[in-house]
Amino acid sequence: MKTLKKYSIRLAAAVALIAGFSMPARSQVSLDAYYNVDWQFNIPINKFADKASGWGMNFDAGWYLTPDFAVGAFLNYHTNNQYVDRSVVNLTHETAVYTDQQRSLYQLPFGVTALYRIIESDWQPYVALKLGAEYAHMSSYYYIYKSSEDTWGFYMSPEIGVRWYPWANGMGLHAAAYYSFSTNKGTVMGQDMETPGNFGFRVGLAF
């Protein structure tokens, strides 16, 4: 987990540095497009791995078809964990094990975004809807063993946020709150996961 977080921070810093050297002297890189690179925090709504975490990032890009309406693409990822005390886990009708577990749920949704910009200025509040697919990896570590399952599902996420461009160098700040829902289903170590959802927020850089 520490390695993933380290690479996430390095990736965000590299994107910001490259964009900074290539930016024209104005408040936004392009008036016809937007780009976001964010750190992401979420609170999961599921019984498999239910601990809130900041192990995530989000990437967005879009193009304005009109002065207020844009379409684009997104990709983000997140990992949530949960420790489960020792208990008897029924693996099959004939097999059970007494163990503690460290559960982990990795989610990677991607797809398209429809965005409406409420105000076009240095402050740009907006509402958006993300639709696409989600890959989820469920895993449970116990003793020296690991049980896991990969699942795919449909993904939907309404979002409200704001981009702020306070400097004349093309880089700004981005903040958003979101809810996400997916149709992924799976079972690992006797625990079901069905239609996981998340509440969360993102903060990062806007270009």
Z-matrix of the N, CA and C atoms (Angstrom, degrees):
N
C 1 1.458
C 2 1.532 1 111.47
N 3 1.363 2 115.91 1 -40.67
C 4 1.461 3 118.60 2 179.12
C 5 1.525 4 110.79 3 -63.68
N 6 1.348 5 116.25 4 -37.47
C 7 1.463 6 119.86 5 178.49
C 8 1.514 7 111.08 6 -63.92
N 9 1.339 8 117.79 7 -42.79
C 10 1.461 9 121.73 8 178.52
C 11 1.512 10 111.00 9 -61.70
N 12 1.337 11 116.89 10 -43.32
C 13 1.457 12 119.98 11 -179.88
C 14 1.520 13 110.50 12 -65.92
N 15 1.355 14 117.38 13 -39.83
C 16 1.463 15 121.04 14 179.69
C 17 1.518 16 111.03 15 -62.01
N 18 1.343 17 117.03 16 -45.31
C 19 1.463 18 119.96 17 179.82
C 20 1.529 19 111.21 18 -68.34
N 21 1.336 20 118.41 19 -33.18
C 22 1.463 21 121.28 20 178.28
C 23 1.519 22 110.72 21 -63.65
N 24 1.346 23 115.89 22 -44.97
C 25 1.462 24 119.76 23 179.87
C 26 1.522 25 110.43 24 -65.15
N 27 1.332 26 117.37 25 -41.57
C 28 1.465 27 120.75 26 179.33
C 29 1.523 28 111.08 27 -63.67
N 30 1.343 29 116.52 28 -40.04
C 31 1.462 30 120.22 29 179.66
C 32 1.520 31 111.20 30 -64.22
N 33 1.333 32 117.14 31 -44.57
C 34 1.465 33 120.48 32 179.02
C 35 1.519 34 111.18 33 -62.80
N 36 1.353 35 117.24 34 -41.14
C 37 1.456 36 120.69 35 179.67
C 38 1.524 37 111.29 36 -65.85
N 39 1.332 38 117.01 37 -39.53
C 40 1.467 39 120.27 38 179.71
C 41 1.519 40 111.39 39 -65.04
N 42 1.342 41 117.10 40 -42.65
C 43 1.466 42 120.70 41 178.85
C 44 1.519 43 110.37 42 -62.46
N 45 1.333 44 116.63 43 -43.33
C 46 1.467 45 120.35 44 -179.96
C 47 1.517 46 111.53 45 -64.49
N 48 1.341 47 116.88 46 -40.39
C 49 1.460 48 120.36 47 -179.10
C 50 1.522 49 111.81 48 -66.16
N 51 1.331 50 116.54 49 -45.61
C 52 1.467 51 120.46 50 179.28
C 53 1.517 52 111.01 51 -62.22
N 54 1.354 53 115.57 52 -44.28
C 55 1.466 54 119.52 53 179.96
C 56 1.521 55 110.99 54 -64.48
N 57 1.342 56 116.65 55 -36.94
C 58 1.458 57 120.01 56 -178.37
C 59 1.509 58 113.15 57 -63.18
N 60 1.338 59 117.13 58 -39.14
C 61 1.457 60 119.96 59 -179.67
C 62 1.523 61 112.70 60 -73.52
N 63 1.323 62 117.13 61 -20.54
C 64 1.464 63 119.62 62 -175.80
C 65 1.519 64 113.51 63 -103.32
N 66 1.336 65 118.50 64 5.88
C 67 1.456 66 121.29 65 -173.05
C 68 1.516 67 112.33 66 -85.00
N 69 1.318 68 118.19 67 138.79
C 70 1.455 69 121.31 68 171.46
C 71 1.522 70 110.47 69 -75.88
N 72 1.329 71 117.66 70 165.30
C 73 1.462 72 121.28 71 -177.19
C 74 1.522 73 110.24 72 -84.07
N 75 1.320 74 115.55 73 76.01
C 76 1.461 75 121.28 74 174.17
C 77 1.516 76 107.43 75 -151.98
N 78 1.337 77 117.43 76 174.22
C 79 1.451 78 120.32 77 -170.64
C 80 1.522 79 113.64 78 -77.00
N 81 1.308 80 119.29 79 -11.53
C 82 1.462 81 122.04 80 -179.12
C 83 1.522 82 108.75 81 -149.86
N 84 1.331 83 116.55 82 141.43
C 85 1.460 84 119.89 83 -177.41
C 86 1.510 85 111.47 84 -57.10
N 87 1.330 86 116.78 85 -49.91
C 88 1.459 87 121.61 86 179.54
C 89 1.516 88 109.45 87 -140.23
N 90 1.314 89 116.97 88 131.12
C 91 1.461 90 120.49 89 177.60
C 92 1.521 91 111.34 90 -74.46
N 93 1.328 92 117.49 91 -12.90
C 94 1.463 93 121.77 92 -178.67
C 95 1.522 94 112.86 93 -101.32
N 96 1.334 95 118.31 94 2.80
C 97 1.459 96 120.80 95 -176.44
C 98 1.527 97 109.86 96 -150.73
N 99 1.322 98 116.12 97 168.01
C 100 1.459 99 121.75 98 174.09
C 101 1.527 100 109.17 99 -142.65
N 102 1.348 101 115.90 100 152.86
C 103 1.460 102 122.66 101 178.25
C 104 1.524 103 107.97 102 -142.60
N 105 1.333 104 117.15 103 133.87
C 106 1.460 105 122.08 104 178.78
C 107 1.527 106 109.93 105 -127.79
N 108 1.334 107 116.18 106 140.30
C 109 1.464 108 123.04 107 170.58
C 110 1.522 109 106.41 108 -129.58
N 111 1.339 110 117.68 109 116.71
C 112 1.457 111 121.68 110 -169.43
C 113 1.521 112 113.55 111 -129.34
N 114 1.331 113 114.57 112 148.22
C 115 1.455 114 122.40 113 159.80
C 116 1.529 115 107.29 114 -82.95
N 117 1.319 116 117.36 115 146.22
C 118 1.467 117 120.48 116 -172.09
C 119 1.530 118 110.97 117 -130.98
N 120 1.331 119 116.11 118 135.69
C 121 1.467 120 123.53 119 175.71
C 122 1.520 121 107.84 120 -121.16
N 123 1.348 122 117.25 121 137.33
C 124 1.463 123 117.37 122 178.42
C 125 1.518 124 112.61 123 -141.14
N 126 1.343 125 113.99 124 158.23
C 127 1.464 126 123.73 125 175.81
C 128 1.521 127 106.48 126 -119.24
N 129 1.333 128 118.47 127 107.65
C 130 1.468 129 120.23 128 -175.32
C 131 1.520 130 112.47 129 -75.43
N 132 1.330 131 114.65 130 150.56
C 133 1.463 132 121.72 131 175.67
C 134 1.535 133 106.80 132 -117.71
N 135 1.308 134 116.25 133 76.13
C 136 1.456 135 121.68 134 176.08
C 137 1.520 136 108.62 135 -160.41
N 138 1.313 137 117.16 136 165.07
C 139 1.462 138 121.93 137 -176.26
C 140 1.522 139 113.29 138 -95.22
N 141 1.323 140 117.47 139 -3.00
C 142 1.457 141 118.50 140 -175.43
C 143 1.532 142 112.00 141 -84.86
N 144 1.318 143 117.61 142 -50.06
C 145 1.467 144 122.32 143 177.37
C 146 1.519 145 106.40 144 -140.94
N 147 1.336 146 116.94 145 96.46
C 148 1.462 147 120.24 146 -164.56
C 149 1.524 148 114.52 147 -107.04
N 150 1.332 149 119.30 148 13.04
C 151 1.456 150 120.46 149 -178.64
C 152 1.525 151 111.05 150 -90.93
N 153 1.330 152 115.66 151 131.87
C 154 1.462 153 120.70 152 176.98
C 155 1.525 154 110.19 153 -62.23
N 156 1.326 155 116.24 154 148.17
C 157 1.465 156 118.93 155 -179.37
C 158 1.518 157 111.09 156 -154.82
N 159 1.332 158 114.10 157 162.61
C 160 1.460 159 121.50 158 174.90
C 161 1.511 160 112.57 159 -110.69
N 162 1.329 161 117.15 160 25.41
C 163 1.468 162 122.08 161 -178.57
C 164 1.531 163 110.46 162 -87.53
N 165 1.307 164 117.83 163 62.14
C 166 1.457 165 118.96 164 -178.79
C 167 1.516 166 113.55 165 -155.54
N 168 1.334 167 115.53 166 161.99
C 169 1.456 168 122.98 167 174.63
C 170 1.523 169 109.67 168 -142.25
N 171 1.328 170 115.41 169 159.92
C 172 1.457 171 122.10 170 -179.54
C 173 1.521 172 109.62 171 -136.37
N 174 1.346 173 115.85 172 141.73
C 175 1.461 174 122.43 173 177.63
C 176 1.524 175 108.41 174 -130.95
N 177 1.347 176 116.37 175 131.33
C 178 1.460 177 122.90 176 -176.60
C 179 1.521 178 109.96 177 -135.29
N 180 1.323 179 115.52 178 145.64
C 181 1.467 180 120.66 179 170.19
C 182 1.517 181 107.54 180 -150.49
N 183 1.334 182 116.87 181 140.59
C 184 1.460 183 120.17 182 -179.49
C 185 1.513 184 112.12 183 -153.03
N 186 1.325 185 115.07 184 164.38
C 187 1.467 186 122.50 185 -177.25
C 188 1.516 187 108.90 186 -131.54
N 189 1.329 188 116.54 187 134.10
C 190 1.457 189 122.18 188 -177.21
C 191 1.527 190 110.74 189 -82.10
N 192 1.332 191 115.66 190 119.99
C 193 1.462 192 121.40 191 175.11
C 194 1.516 193 110.83 192 -82.84
N 195 1.331 194 115.36 193 -28.58
C 196 1.462 195 123.08 194 172.41
C 197 1.526 196 106.18 195 -132.70
N 198 1.350 197 119.31 196 174.63
C 199 1.466 198 119.30 197 178.84
C 200 1.532 199 114.16 198 -57.64
N 201 1.351 200 117.77 199 -22.09
C 202 1.468 201 120.52 200 -175.19
C 203 1.523 202 114.33 201 -117.76
N 204 1.320 203 118.97 202 -23.00
C 205 1.459 204 121.58 203 -173.00
C 206 1.528 205 110.60 204 -109.21
N 207 1.340 206 115.30 205 130.39
C 208 1.460 207 120.80 206 -178.41
C 209 1.525 208 110.61 207 -131.20
N 210 1.316 209 116.03 208 152.84
C 211 1.465 210 122.75 209 170.11
C 212 1.523 211 107.26 210 -123.71
N 213 1.333 212 115.28 211 150.17
C 214 1.452 213 117.93 212 -177.28
C 215 1.511 214 112.23 213 -163.60
N 216 1.317 215 115.40 214 -161.51
C 217 1.457 216 122.63 215 -178.41
C 218 1.529 217 108.74 216 -134.45
N 219 1.318 218 115.74 217 155.38
C 220 1.463 219 120.64 218 -179.46
C 221 1.516 220 110.49 219 -143.43
N 222 1.310 221 115.44 220 158.43
C 223 1.456 222 123.90 221 170.79
C 224 1.518 223 106.91 222 -152.86
N 225 1.336 224 117.13 223 132.73
C 226 1.458 225 119.75 224 172.30
C 227 1.523 226 109.67 225 -144.20
N 228 1.305 227 116.21 226 167.06
C 229 1.462 228 120.27 227 177.32
C 230 1.521 229 109.49 228 -144.54
N 231 1.337 230 114.89 229 155.59
C 232 1.460 231 119.79 230 -178.74
C 233 1.526 232 109.79 231 -157.33
N 234 1.332 233 115.66 232 147.07
C 235 1.459 234 122.36 233 175.19
C 236 1.522 235 109.84 234 -126.20
N 237 1.333 236 117.20 235 129.47
C 238 1.457 237 123.64 236 173.93
C 239 1.520 238 109.17 237 -120.88
N 240 1.330 239 115.49 238 149.08
C 241 1.458 240 120.97 239 -177.09
C 242 1.519 241 110.87 240 -130.30
N 243 1.320 242 115.17 241 163.00
C 244 1.460 243 121.32 242 176.27
C 245 1.522 244 109.12 243 -157.80
N 246 1.336 245 116.09 244 129.76
C 247 1.459 246 120.85 245 174.20
C 248 1.521 247 109.03 246 -92.47
N 249 1.330 248 116.55 247 134.16
C 250 1.466 249 122.58 248 -179.87
C 251 1.520 250 108.60 249 -119.04
N 252 1.330 251 116.82 250 124.34
C 253 1.462 252 121.56 251 -179.97
C 254 1.523 253 111.68 252 -62.07
N 255 1.317 254 115.21 253 165.02
C 256 1.459 255 121.15 254 -179.74
C 257 1.527 256 111.14 255 -58.02
N 258 1.301 257 114.36 256 134.04
C 259 1.462 258 120.78 257 177.72
C 260 1.521 259 108.17 258 -160.72
N 261 1.325 260 116.18 259 168.92
C 262 1.453 261 121.14 260 176.20
C 263 1.524 262 108.70 261 -83.90
N 264 1.329 263 117.13 262 121.80
C 265 1.461 264 123.01 263 -179.89
C 266 1.520 265 108.48 264 -110.53
N 267 1.323 266 116.73 265 120.32
C 268 1.464 267 121.89 266 177.64
C 269 1.521 268 109.26 267 -84.38
N 270 1.324 269 115.92 268 108.59
C 271 1.454 270 120.72 269 -179.57
C 272 1.517 271 111.72 270 -81.40
N 273 1.339 272 117.28 271 -41.33
C 274 1.461 273 123.69 272 174.77
C 275 1.517 274 107.45 273 -139.71
N 276 1.317 275 116.96 274 -176.84
C 277 1.464 276 120.31 275 177.97
C 278 1.522 277 111.57 276 -65.96
N 279 1.337 278 117.48 277 -23.80
C 280 1.457 279 121.45 278 -177.86
C 281 1.522 280 114.22 279 -110.21
N 282 1.361 281 117.83 280 -7.65
C 283 1.456 282 120.41 281 -172.55
C 284 1.522 283 110.89 282 -126.12
N 285 1.336 284 115.75 283 135.58
C 286 1.456 285 121.83 284 176.45
C 287 1.522 286 108.70 285 -142.21
N 288 1.328 287 116.53 286 157.54
C 289 1.451 288 122.01 287 178.88
C 290 1.526 289 108.69 288 -140.34
N 291 1.338 290 115.57 289 144.17
C 292 1.463 291 121.57 290 177.84
C 293 1.521 292 107.95 291 -105.37
N 294 1.331 293 116.83 292 110.36
C 295 1.466 294 120.03 293 -173.70
C 296 1.520 295 111.24 294 -160.67
N 297 1.333 296 115.43 295 162.82
C 298 1.463 297 120.11 296 166.27
C 299 1.523 298 107.89 297 -95.48
N 300 1.326 299 116.18 298 167.83
C 301 1.459 300 120.33 299 -175.45
C 302 1.529 301 110.76 300 -140.63
N 303 1.304 302 115.52 301 152.09
C 304 1.462 303 122.68 302 166.79
C 305 1.523 304 106.92 303 -118.58
N 306 1.323 305 115.84 304 103.72
C 307 1.461 306 120.45 305 -178.18
C 308 1.520 307 110.67 306 -88.47
N 309 1.324 308 115.11 307 149.88
C 310 1.458 309 121.42 308 179.08
C 311 1.527 310 109.09 309 -143.87
N 312 1.325 311 115.82 310 136.10
C 313 1.461 312 121.53 311 176.70
C 314 1.519 313 108.69 312 -126.44
N 315 1.337 314 115.93 313 116.04
C 316 1.459 315 122.45 314 177.81
C 317 1.521 316 108.12 315 -105.46
N 318 1.341 317 117.12 316 125.81
C 319 1.460 318 122.56 317 -179.55
C 320 1.525 319 109.89 318 -119.50
N 321 1.333 320 115.85 319 134.74
C 322 1.461 321 121.48 320 178.70
C 323 1.531 322 108.56 321 -135.58
N 324 1.337 323 117.42 322 89.69
C 325 1.466 324 120.47 323 175.25
C 326 1.526 325 111.87 324 -90.13
N 327 1.324 326 116.00 325 152.70
C 328 1.460 327 121.24 326 176.63
C 329 1.527 328 108.05 327 -156.09
N 330 1.331 329 116.35 328 155.66
C 331 1.455 330 119.18 329 -179.66
C 332 1.516 331 112.19 330 163.71
N 333 1.331 332 115.73 331 -144.26
C 334 1.464 333 122.22 332 -174.61
C 335 1.525 334 110.28 333 -114.58
N 336 1.343 335 114.86 334 156.02
C 337 1.456 336 122.25 335 -178.50
C 338 1.523 337 110.25 336 -127.18
N 339 1.329 338 116.59 337 136.85
C 340 1.464 339 122.87 338 168.14
C 341 1.525 340 107.08 339 -112.23
N 342 1.336 341 117.06 340 126.84
C 343 1.470 342 120.94 341 -172.21
C 344 1.519 343 110.52 342 -131.98
N 345 1.338 344 116.23 343 137.41
C 346 1.470 345 121.85 344 174.96
C 347 1.519 346 108.56 345 -117.89
N 348 1.339 347 117.05 346 119.05
C 349 1.464 348 122.89 347 179.05
C 350 1.528 349 108.40 348 -87.93
N 351 1.324 350 116.02 349 119.64
C 352 1.470 351 121.14 350 -174.70
C 353 1.528 352 111.23 351 -74.54
N 354 1.335 353 116.79 352 -39.41
C 355 1.460 354 122.09 353 -179.53
C 356 1.524 355 108.28 354 -134.10
N 357 1.325 356 117.49 355 136.44
C 358 1.459 357 122.21 356 176.43
C 359 1.522 358 108.91 357 -105.67
N 360 1.342 359 115.58 358 98.03
C 361 1.465 360 122.23 359 179.72
C 362 1.524 361 107.04 360 -161.54
N 363 1.336 362 117.09 361 -163.28
C 364 1.463 363 119.09 362 174.41
C 365 1.527 364 111.09 363 -64.92
N 366 1.333 365 116.59 364 -30.31
C 367 1.468 366 122.87 365 170.39
C 368 1.520 367 107.80 366 -97.34
N 369 1.329 368 117.51 367 124.75
C 370 1.459 369 121.00 368 -177.01
C 371 1.537 370 110.85 369 -129.96
N 372 1.333 371 117.96 370 80.97
C 373 1.465 372 119.50 371 173.51
C 374 1.528 373 110.02 372 -69.19
N 375 1.339 374 116.79 373 149.52
C 376 1.457 375 120.34 374 -176.38
C 377 1.525 376 110.86 375 -153.71
N 378 1.317 377 115.26 376 164.08
C 379 1.463 378 122.71 377 168.45
C 380 1.526 379 106.72 378 -124.72
N 381 1.328 380 116.11 379 147.72
C 382 1.461 381 119.63 380 -175.66
C 383 1.528 382 110.02 381 -147.64
N 384 1.319 383 114.89 382 159.93
C 385 1.458 384 122.46 383 174.85
C 386 1.516 385 108.77 384 -134.04
N 387 1.332 386 116.29 385 125.40
C 388 1.461 387 122.26 386 178.65
C 389 1.526 388 109.58 387 -105.86
N 390 1.326 389 116.57 388 133.53
C 391 1.467 390 122.87 389 177.96
C 392 1.520 391 108.72 390 -132.59
N 393 1.333 392 116.05 391 141.72
C 394 1.458 393 118.18 392 178.70
C 395 1.506 394 112.75 393 172.88
N 396 1.319 395 115.91 394 -147.60
C 397 1.458 396 123.19 395 -179.69
C 398 1.522 397 109.31 396 -117.77
N 399 1.328 398 115.81 397 155.96
C 400 1.462 399 120.16 398 175.55
C 401 1.521 400 110.90 399 -130.90
N 402 1.331 401 115.18 400 129.44
C 403 1.457 402 121.91 401 168.71
C 404 1.522 403 107.61 402 -96.59
N 405 1.338 404 117.22 403 131.12
C 406 1.460 405 121.37 404 178.61
C 407 1.525 406 109.65 405 -130.14
N 408 1.323 407 115.31 406 135.54
C 409 1.463 408 121.69 407 177.70
C 410 1.525 409 108.18 408 -115.34
N 411 1.333 410 116.64 409 113.49
C 412 1.449 411 123.23 410 176.84
C 413 1.531 412 108.44 411 -96.20
N 414 1.336 413 116.90 412 135.51
C 415 1.454 414 118.98 413 178.01
C 416 1.519 415 110.30 414 -148.07
N 417 1.328 416 115.06 415 151.47
C 418 1.462 417 122.02 416 176.72
C 419 1.522 418 108.28 417 -136.88
N 420 1.339 419 116.12 418 124.26
C 421 1.452 420 122.03 419 178.82
C 422 1.528 421 109.31 420 -101.76
N 423 1.322 422 117.73 421 130.18
C 424 1.461 423 122.28 422 178.29
C 425 1.531 424 108.41 423 -147.68
N 426 1.331 425 115.59 424 132.84
C 427 1.467 426 120.98 425 -171.36
C 428 1.534 427 108.57 426 52.29
N 429 1.313 428 117.39 427 -123.89
C 430 1.468 429 121.02 428 177.22
C 431 1.522 430 111.00 429 -104.59
N 432 1.336 431 116.80 430 13.91
C 433 1.460 432 120.91 431 -174.10
C 434 1.528 433 111.12 432 -109.34
N 435 1.322 434 114.05 433 164.40
C 436 1.463 435 121.44 434 177.46
C 437 1.524 436 108.98 435 -143.15
N 438 1.333 437 115.72 436 132.43
C 439 1.460 438 122.01 437 171.31
C 440 1.514 439 107.88 438 -115.33
N 441 1.326 440 117.46 439 139.93
C 442 1.460 441 119.51 440 -175.66
C 443 1.519 442 110.90 441 -151.31
N 444 1.332 443 114.30 442 164.66
C 445 1.463 444 121.36 443 175.64
C 446 1.517 445 109.04 444 -151.92
N 447 1.332 446 116.92 445 137.97
C 448 1.461 447 122.90 446 175.49
C 449 1.522 448 109.32 447 -101.95
N 450 1.325 449 116.56 448 135.96
C 451 1.459 450 120.80 449 -179.27
C 452 1.525 451 110.44 450 -134.92
N 453 1.326 452 115.65 451 156.24
C 454 1.459 453 123.40 452 174.71
C 455 1.522 454 109.17 453 -126.24
N 456 1.344 455 116.26 454 148.35
C 457 1.450 456 119.78 455 178.16
C 458 1.516 457 111.97 456 -160.19
N 459 1.322 458 115.44 457 175.61
C 460 1.473 459 122.45 458 175.44
C 461 1.521 460 108.92 459 -82.96
N 462 1.335 461 117.38 460 143.48
C 463 1.461 462 122.76 461 -175.10
C 464 1.527 463 110.30 462 -124.97
N 465 1.349 464 116.28 463 138.31
C 466 1.462 465 122.10 464 176.25
C 467 1.523 466 108.66 465 -142.25
N 468 1.347 467 116.50 466 138.82
C 469 1.459 468 119.82 467 -177.35
C 470 1.524 469 111.40 468 -152.39
N 471 1.341 470 118.59 469 107.37
C 472 1.468 471 120.47 470 169.28
C 473 1.528 472 109.80 471 -76.77
N 474 1.325 473 115.44 472 149.05
C 475 1.471 474 120.55 473 -174.63
C 476 1.519 475 109.80 474 -146.58
N 477 1.330 476 116.24 475 144.60
C 478 1.459 477 122.23 476 172.17
C 479 1.521 478 107.50 477 -129.37
N 480 1.328 479 115.98 478 135.41
C 481 1.458 480 117.51 479 -175.40
C 482 1.512 481 112.96 480 -160.47
N 483 1.319 482 114.68 481 -173.14
C 484 1.458 483 120.89 482 179.73
C 485 1.529 484 108.73 483 -150.40
N 486 1.330 485 115.99 484 141.99
C 487 1.459 486 122.42 485 170.19
C 488 1.528 487 107.99 486 -114.48
N 489 1.324 488 115.71 487 137.35
C 490 1.464 489 121.46 488 -176.64
C 491 1.517 490 108.37 489 -128.92
N 492 1.336 491 116.43 490 127.15
C 493 1.461 492 122.62 491 -179.02
C 494 1.531 493 109.31 492 -115.22
N 495 1.351 494 117.14 493 84.93
C 496 1.471 495 119.49 494 -176.42
C 497 1.515 496 114.11 495 -84.67
N 498 1.350 497 118.03 496 -13.47
C 499 1.458 498 121.07 497 -175.36
C 500 1.519 499 111.21 498 -115.03
N 501 1.310 500 115.54 499 152.87
C 502 1.461 501 120.84 500 179.89
C 503 1.525 502 110.71 501 -92.01
N 504 1.330 503 116.46 502 48.89
C 505 1.458 504 119.57 503 178.75
C 506 1.526 505 112.16 504 -131.27
N 507 1.343 506 116.59 505 10.52
C 508 1.455 507 120.05 506 176.63
C 509 1.501 508 115.54 507 88.02
N 510 1.348 509 118.79 508 -8.98
C 511 1.452 510 120.91 509 -179.38
C 512 1.517 511 110.25 510 -108.25
N 513 1.344 512 116.93 511 140.33
C 514 1.442 513 121.55 512 178.76
C 515 1.516 514 110.96 513 -135.29
N 516 1.331 515 115.32 514 -167.60
C 517 1.455 516 122.83 515 -179.66
C 518 1.518 517 109.59 516 -116.09
N 519 1.319 518 115.98 517 148.48
C 520 1.455 519 121.37 518 -178.04
C 521 1.525 520 109.42 519 -131.61
N 522 1.334 521 116.55 520 138.71
C 523 1.464 522 122.22 521 174.80
C 524 1.522 523 107.92 522 -143.25
N 525 1.328 524 116.55 523 142.01
C 526 1.463 525 120.54 524 -178.29
C 527 1.518 526 109.81 525 -154.43
N 528 1.333 527 115.19 526 151.62
C 529 1.461 528 122.91 527 171.50
C 530 1.522 529 107.49 528 -118.22
N 531 1.339 530 117.03 529 145.09
C 532 1.458 531 119.18 530 -174.64
C 533 1.516 532 111.84 531 -148.17
N 534 1.319 533 114.75 532 160.91
C 535 1.461 534 123.51 533 166.86
C 536 1.520 535 106.80 534 -125.43
N 537 1.320 536 117.58 535 138.34
C 538 1.460 537 120.12 536 178.75
C 539 1.529 538 110.14 537 -128.74
N 540 1.328 539 114.26 538 150.88
C 541 1.459 540 122.02 539 -178.43
C 542 1.524 541 108.07 540 -143.50
N 543 1.323 542 116.60 541 138.59
C 544 1.461 543 120.09 542 176.28
C 545 1.523 544 109.66 543 -139.30
N 546 1.328 545 116.24 544 161.98
C 547 1.467 546 121.43 545 -177.39
C 548 1.527 547 112.30 546 -99.14
N 549 1.330 548 118.29 547 14.65
C 550 1.464 549 121.36 548 180.00
C 551 1.526 550 111.49 549 -61.50
N 552 1.314 551 115.59 550 142.76
C 553 1.458 552 121.75 551 176.85
C 554 1.522 553 109.12 552 -138.41
N 555 1.339 554 116.48 553 146.36
C 556 1.453 555 120.30 554 177.39
C 557 1.509 556 111.13 555 -173.16
N 558 1.339 557 116.68 556 169.01
C 559 1.458 558 122.77 557 178.24
C 560 1.527 559 109.12 558 -140.86
N 561 1.338 560 116.09 559 127.19
C 562 1.460 561 121.99 560 177.18
C 563 1.525 562 108.26 561 -135.88
N 564 1.318 563 116.91 562 129.46
C 565 1.463 564 123.66 563 179.27
C 566 1.528 565 112.02 564 51.71
N 567 1.325 566 115.55 565 44.14
C 568 1.452 567 120.68 566 175.82
C 569 1.511 568 115.87 567 77.84
N 570 1.343 569 118.34 568 -0.10
C 571 1.464 570 121.38 569 -179.58
C 572 1.521 571 110.32 570 -109.00
N 573 1.331 572 115.69 571 124.42
C 574 1.455 573 121.07 572 -179.96
C 575 1.525 574 110.94 573 -83.97
N 576 1.313 575 115.46 574 148.70
C 577 1.461 576 122.75 575 167.65
C 578 1.510 577 106.81 576 -124.91
N 579 1.326 578 116.89 577 127.81
C 580 1.458 579 120.73 578 -178.34
C 581 1.514 580 109.50 579 -140.88
N 582 1.329 581 116.90 580 126.96
C 583 1.469 582 124.96 581 178.48
C 584 1.532 583 112.20 582 44.19
N 585 1.335 584 117.98 583 64.14
C 586 1.465 585 119.88 584 -179.92
C 587 1.526 586 112.16 585 -64.83
N 588 1.318 587 115.82 586 143.21
C 589 1.456 588 122.13 587 176.59
C 590 1.515 589 110.04 588 -128.88
N 591 1.325 590 116.20 589 162.92
C 592 1.461 591 121.48 590 -178.88
C 593 1.520 592 110.32 591 -145.80
N 594 1.329 593 116.83 592 140.40
C 595 1.450 594 123.49 593 163.02
C 596 1.521 595 107.01 594 -105.12
N 597 1.334 596 117.17 595 141.76
C 598 1.454 597 117.05 596 179.93
C 599 1.514 598 113.14 597 -169.17
N 600 1.333 599 115.01 598 -178.72
C 601 1.452 600 120.32 599 176.03
C 602 1.522 601 109.02 600 -141.79
N 603 1.332 602 114.97 601 160.59
C 604 1.457 603 123.08 602 -179.99
C 605 1.526 604 109.55 603 -131.12
N 606 1.299 605 116.94 604 140.88
C 607 1.468 606 121.85 605 172.61
C 608 1.527 607 107.05 606 -136.53
N 609 1.318 608 115.83 607 140.19
C 610 1.457 609 118.08 608 -178.25
C 611 1.510 610 112.49 609 -178.46
N 612 1.332 611 114.85 610 -149.06
C 613 1.460 612 122.37 611 -175.33
C 614 1.531 613 110.38 612 -110.23
N 615 1.322 614 115.40 613 144.10
C 616 1.464 615 122.33 614 176.54
C 617 1.515 616 108.38 615 -118.70
N 618 1.339 617 114.89 616 142.20
C 619 1.464 618 121.12 617 179.79
C 620 1.525 619 110.92 618 -129.38
